[in-house]
């Protein structure tokens, strides 16, 4: 059985199970899976944003990961604060 490809917006928790490089686990938001690169069976390249504790992107990275070791996260998306001045009614001159 083949796991589904990573999709834009997927949140992944990457630990040593995903790759030895993740001694310190990280959370990333997938930009895309780079299917044009040749890899070993069960491994893939992804382009992703590394996220900090607040969920903000802090670095754009290209990562070589084991698909089976990449744990998907299901976190609610934060709602952005409304832009300043948007609570005023529209005025027509």
N, C-alpha and C positions, 0 to 999 in steps of 0.2 A: 504494500500500500504506500503510495506517495503522498507526502504532506503537501498541502496547498502552497503555492508560491507566496512569498511575502508581498504585501501590497502597501502602497503609499498610505501613510498614517498609522500603520501597525506599530504598537508599542511593544518593545521586547526587553526582557530582563536578561542580560548577558553575564554569565558566570564562567568559571573554569570548565563547566560542562559544554559550553559553546566554543571555547578556545582557551588554550593555556595562557594567552595574553591577558585574560580577565582575572588576574589574581584579586584585584579589587573590582567587584561587580559594578556594572553600569546599566543605566536604562537609556534606550535610544528610541527615536521615532524614525521609522523607515521612510526614506525618500523614494528609493527604488531598489529592486533586486537587479543586479547587473548580470543578465543572462548571457551576454556576449563573451564572458570570460570563462575559459576552460578550468574546471576544478575537479577535485577528487569526488567520488561518489559520497553523497551525504553532506557535502560542504557547498557553500555558496558565498558569493561576494554581495555585500549590500552597501549602498550609500545611505547614510543616516545622520541625524542630528543627535549628539549626546546631550542628555538632559540633566539639569541640576536638580536638587531636592525640591525646588519650587515648580519644576516642570518646564523651565525655560531652556531653550537651546543655548548651549555654551560652546559647542564645537561641531563642525561638519567633518564626518569621517567616512573612510572607505574601510570596511571590515570584512575579514575572511572568517566565517563562522560555520559551526556544525548546526545544521537545521534542527536535529533532534535535541540539541542542548540549548536551543534558544527558546526561552519561556515567554509566551505571549502574555501581556497584561491587559486587563480590562478595567481601565481607570476612567472615571467620568472626565470629560473635557472641562477645563476651567472656563467660566464665562468671563469674557473681557469686560472691564469696567466701561461704562458708557463714556463717550467722548465728552469733554467739557462743553457745556452750553447746549447740549442736545435736548435738555428737558424743557427748553423754552418753546412756546408755540410759534409756528411759522407766521410771520407777519407779511402782509402784502401791502406795499405802499399805495 
